[in-house]
Amino acid sequence: MPTIRRVLCAILRAMTTLDATDAKLLLALTQTPRASGVELAQRLGLSRNTVQARLTRWDQHEALAGIDHQIVPRAMGYPMTAYVTARIDQHQLEAIGAALADVPEVVQVHGLAGADDLMIKVVAVDSDDLYRIAGNILDIPGITRTSIAIAMHELVAFRMTPLLRRLAGQE
């Protein structure tokens, strides 16, 4: 069972300090996610070894999630997005996480500080489907209470570009 100390240590291990060159390289990757190391080096005026060393370092520190196009759930027939907050028995966190990972409509889960323990992002076909999914989540042993907020409209999509521009000195 993960303790808070183990979780914090894992977070600290995953953290890495990025400099302006890192930020410029990451900006280039956001613009062309499938660019090769050679292509990135040429575009940025860096050596291929510098680019490869930084990519390797980020990989080792788990600083990058997949840099690629994101599939829009609506395109797969899931036009509804909702956030399920859950209160849980903390002693069952690992088992709850594994059970949530087995629910196909669960696309992301965050641990929270505050009154609720988890924020579970789900996608659904319609309100009846959401009701079914929420019931499946509530049936997971260790989840004691849930509530649902339906996303009506995405105002700001997930992004890192403004932070990278600031770090790269391009603000």
Rosetta blueprint (number, residue, H / E / L):
1 M L
2 P L
3 T L
4 I H
5 R H
6 R H
7 V H
8 L H
9 C H
10 A H
11 I H
12 L H
13 R H
14 A H
15 M L
16 T L
17 T L
18 L L
19 D L
20 A H
21 T H
22 D H
23 A H
24 K H
25 L H
26 L H
27 L H
28 A H
29 L H
30 T H
31 Q H
32 T L
33 P L
34 R L
35 A L
36 S L
37 G H
38 V H
39 E H
40 L H
41 A H
42 Q H
43 R H
44 L H
45 G L
46 L L
47 S L
48 R H
49 N H
50 T H
51 V H
52 Q H
53 A H
54 R H
55 L H
56 T H
57 R H
58 W H
59 D H
60 Q H
61 H L
62 E L
63 A L
64 L L
65 A L
66 G L
67 I L
68 D L
69 H L
70 Q L
71 I L
72 V L
73 P H
74 R H
75 A H
76 M H
77 G L
78 Y L
79 P L
80 M E
81 T E
82 A E
83 Y E
84 V E
85 T E
86 A E
87 R E
88 I E
89 D L
90 Q H
91 H H
92 Q H
93 L H
94 E H
95 A H
96 I H
97 G H
98 A H
99 A H
100 L H
101 A H
102 D L
103 V L
104 P L
105 E L
106 V E
107 V E
108 Q E
109 V E
110 H E
111 G E
112 L L
113 A L
114 G L
115 A L
116 D L
117 D L
118 L E
119 M E
120 I E
121 K E
122 V E
123 V E
124 A E
125 V L
126 D L
127 S H
128 D H
129 D H
130 L H
131 Y H
132 R H
133 I H
134 A H
135 G H
136 N H
137 I H
138 L H
139 D L
140 I L
141 P L
142 G L
143 I E
144 T E
145 R E
146 T E
147 S E
148 I E
149 A E
150 I E
151 A E
152 M L
153 H L
154 E L
155 L L
156 V L
157 A L
158 F L
159 R L
160 M L
161 T H
162 P H
163 L H
164 L H
165 R H
166 R H
167 L H
168 A L
169 G L
170 Q L
171 E L
